[in-house]
Protein backbone atom coordinates (compact mmCIF):
# COMPACT_ATOMS: atom_id res chain seq x y z
CA UNK A 1 0.00 0.00 0.00
CA UNK A 2 1.20 3.51 -0.82
CA UNK A 3 -0.17 6.36 1.27
CA UNK A 4 0.41 10.05 0.67
CA UNK A 5 0.66 13.06 2.93
CA UNK A 6 0.23 16.09 0.68
CA UNK A 7 0.16 19.86 0.98
CA UNK A 8 2.15 22.97 0.27
CA UNK A 9 5.69 23.45 1.51
CA UNK A 10 5.70 24.34 5.22
CA UNK A 11 2.26 22.86 5.97
CA UNK A 12 3.51 20.33 8.55
CA UNK A 13 3.70 17.19 6.41
CA UNK A 14 6.98 16.08 8.02
CA UNK A 15 5.49 16.29 11.51
CA UNK A 16 2.60 14.05 10.42
CA UNK A 17 5.09 11.61 8.85
CA UNK A 18 7.28 11.52 11.98
CA UNK A 19 4.26 11.02 14.24
CA UNK A 20 3.07 8.19 12.02
CA UNK A 21 6.42 6.35 11.87
CA UNK A 22 6.97 6.68 15.62
CA UNK A 23 3.51 5.30 16.38
CA UNK A 24 3.89 2.43 13.87
CA UNK A 25 7.19 1.23 15.36
CA UNK A 26 5.33 0.13 18.50
CA UNK A 27 3.26 -2.45 16.60
CA UNK A 28 5.51 -3.29 13.63
CA UNK A 29 6.70 -6.86 13.42
CA UNK A 30 9.33 -6.06 10.78
CA UNK A 31 11.83 -3.31 10.05
CA UNK A 32 11.06 0.31 9.20
CA UNK A 33 13.18 2.63 7.05
CA UNK A 34 12.87 6.43 6.86
CA UNK A 35 14.39 8.18 3.84
CA UNK A 36 15.08 11.90 4.06
CA UNK A 37 17.10 14.61 2.32
CA UNK A 38 19.27 15.14 5.44
CA UNK A 39 19.67 13.92 9.03
CA UNK A 40 17.90 16.88 10.63
CA UNK A 41 15.10 14.70 12.06
CA UNK A 42 17.38 11.94 13.37
CA UNK A 43 16.65 12.73 17.02
CA UNK A 44 12.89 12.86 16.42
CA UNK A 45 12.77 9.27 15.18
CA UNK A 46 12.54 6.22 17.41
CA UNK A 47 15.98 4.56 17.51
CA UNK A 48 14.53 1.37 16.02
CA UNK A 49 13.81 3.21 12.74
CA UNK A 50 16.65 3.18 10.23
CA UNK A 51 17.23 6.69 8.86
CA UNK A 52 18.84 6.93 5.45
CA UNK A 53 20.09 10.29 4.22
CA UNK A 54 19.48 10.00 0.48
CA UNK A 55 21.78 12.97 -0.18
CA UNK A 56 24.73 10.75 0.83
CA UNK A 57 24.24 8.71 -2.37
CA UNK A 58 24.97 9.88 -5.94
CA UNK A 59 21.43 9.56 -7.32
CA UNK A 60 20.77 11.68 -10.40
CA UNK A 61 17.19 10.92 -11.40
CA UNK A 62 14.00 9.13 -10.44
CA UNK A 63 14.96 5.86 -12.13
CA UNK A 64 18.10 5.68 -10.02
CA UNK A 65 16.03 6.52 -6.94
CA UNK A 66 13.61 3.64 -7.65
CA UNK A 67 16.63 1.36 -8.09
CA UNK A 68 17.94 2.61 -4.74
CA UNK A 69 14.58 1.71 -3.12
CA UNK A 70 14.77 -1.77 -4.68
CA UNK A 71 18.32 -2.18 -3.36
CA UNK A 72 17.16 -1.38 0.17
CA UNK A 73 14.33 -3.88 -0.17
CA UNK A 74 16.60 -6.59 -1.57
CA UNK A 75 18.96 -6.51 1.41
CA UNK A 76 16.30 -6.64 4.14
CA UNK A 77 13.77 -9.45 4.00
CA UNK A 78 12.20 -8.18 7.23
CA UNK A 79 11.46 -4.73 5.79
CA UNK A 80 7.82 -3.89 6.42
CA UNK A 81 7.43 -0.13 5.97
CA UNK A 82 9.24 2.73 4.24
CA UNK A 83 8.66 6.40 4.93
CA UNK A 84 9.83 8.89 2.31
CA UNK A 85 10.05 12.51 3.45
CA UNK A 86 10.39 15.32 0.89
CA UNK A 87 9.58 12.79 -1.84
CA UNK A 88 9.85 15.21 -4.76
CA UNK A 89 13.34 16.28 -3.69
CA UNK A 90 14.82 12.88 -2.82
CA UNK A 91 13.34 11.25 -5.95
CA UNK A 92 14.49 14.10 -8.23
CA UNK A 93 10.91 14.82 -9.28
CA UNK A 94 10.59 18.53 -8.51
CA UNK A 95 8.56 20.03 -11.34
CA UNK A 96 8.10 16.59 -12.94
CA UNK A 97 5.12 14.29 -13.47
CA UNK A 98 4.63 11.88 -10.54
CA UNK A 99 2.62 9.27 -12.43
CA UNK A 100 5.43 6.84 -13.36
CA UNK A 101 7.13 7.01 -9.95
CA UNK A 102 3.89 6.42 -8.03
CA UNK A 103 2.91 3.61 -10.40
CA UNK A 104 6.29 1.93 -9.82
CA UNK A 105 6.03 2.33 -6.04
CA UNK A 106 2.55 0.80 -6.10
CA UNK A 107 3.90 -2.20 -8.04
CA UNK A 108 6.89 -2.57 -5.70
CA UNK A 109 4.60 -2.33 -2.67
CA UNK A 110 2.34 -5.03 -4.02
CA UNK A 111 5.14 -7.37 -5.12
CA UNK A 112 7.22 -7.16 -1.94
CA UNK A 113 4.40 -6.48 0.59
CA UNK A 114 5.97 -3.24 1.82
CA UNK A 115 3.92 -0.24 2.88
CA UNK A 116 5.10 3.18 1.73
CA UNK A 117 4.13 6.53 3.21
CA UNK A 118 5.30 9.61 1.30
CA UNK A 119 5.23 13.31 2.08
CA UNK A 120 4.77 15.27 -1.14
CA UNK A 121 4.77 19.04 -1.52
CA UNK A 122 1.81 19.29 -3.89
CA UNK A 123 -1.84 20.05 -3.43
CA UNK A 124 -4.19 17.08 -3.64
CA UNK A 125 -5.85 18.41 -6.80
CA UNK A 126 -2.46 18.34 -8.60
CA UNK A 127 -1.99 14.59 -8.09
CA UNK A 128 -2.66 12.02 -10.82
CA UNK A 129 -6.25 10.82 -10.56
CA UNK A 130 -5.37 7.32 -9.25
CA UNK A 131 -3.18 8.82 -6.50
CA UNK A 132 -5.96 10.96 -5.02
CA UNK A 133 -7.49 7.87 -3.37
CA UNK A 134 -4.10 7.15 -1.71
CA UNK A 135 -4.09 10.47 0.20
CA UNK A 136 -3.90 9.83 3.93
CA UNK A 137 -3.58 13.48 5.01
CA UNK A 138 -4.05 16.68 3.03
CA UNK A 139 -2.51 19.61 4.91
Long-range contacts (C-beta under 8 A, 24 or more apart in sequence): 1-109, 1-115, 1-116, 1-134, 2-102, 2-105, 2-106, 2-109, 2-115, 2-116, 2-117, 2-118, 2-134, 3-115, 3-116, 3-117, 3-118, 3-134, 3-135, 3-136, 4-117, 4-118, 4-119, 4-120, 4-127, 4-131, 4-134, 4-135, 4-136, 5-117, 5-118, 5-119, 5-120, 5-135, 5-136, 5-137, 5-139, 6-119, 6-120, 6-121, 6-122, 6-123, 6-124, 6-127, 6-135, 6-137, 6-138, 6-139, 7-121, 7-123, 7-137, 7-138, 7-139, 8-121, 8-123, 8-139, 9-121, 11-139, 12-139, 13-85, 13-119, 13-120, 13-121, 13-137, 13-139, 14-41, 14-85, 14-86, 14-119, 16-119, 16-137, 16-139, 17-83, 17-85, 17-117, 17-119, 18-44, 18-45, 20-83, 20-117, 21-45, 21-46, 21-49, 21-81, 21-83, 21-117, 22-46, 22-49, 24-81, 25-49, 28-80, 28-81, 29-80, 30-78, 30-79, 30-80, 30-81, 31-76, 31-78, 31-79, 31-80, 32-79, 32-80, 32-81, 32-82, 32-83, 33-72, 33-76, 33-79, 33-81, 33-82, 33-83, 34-82, 34-83, 34-85, 35-82, 35-83, 35-84, 35-85, 35-90, 36-85, 36-86, 36-90, 37-85, 37-86, 37-89, 37-90, 41-85, 49-83, 54-90, 55-90, 59-92, 60-92, 61-92, 62-91, 62-92, 62-93, 62-96, 62-100, 62-101, 64-92, 65-90, 65-91, 65-92, 65-101, 66-91, 66-101, 66-104, 66-105, 66-108, 69-105, 69-108, 70-108, 73-108, 73-112, 73-114, 79-112, 79-114, 80-114, 80-115, 81-114, 81-115, 81-116, 81-117, 82-114, 82-115, 82-116, 82-117, 83-116, 83-117, 83-118, 84-116, 84-117, 84-118, 84-119, 85-119, 86-119, 86-121, 87-118, 87-119, 87-120, 88-120, 88-121, 88-122, 97-128, 98-122, 98-127, 98-128, 98-131, 99-128, 102-128, 102-130, 102-131, 102-134, 103-130
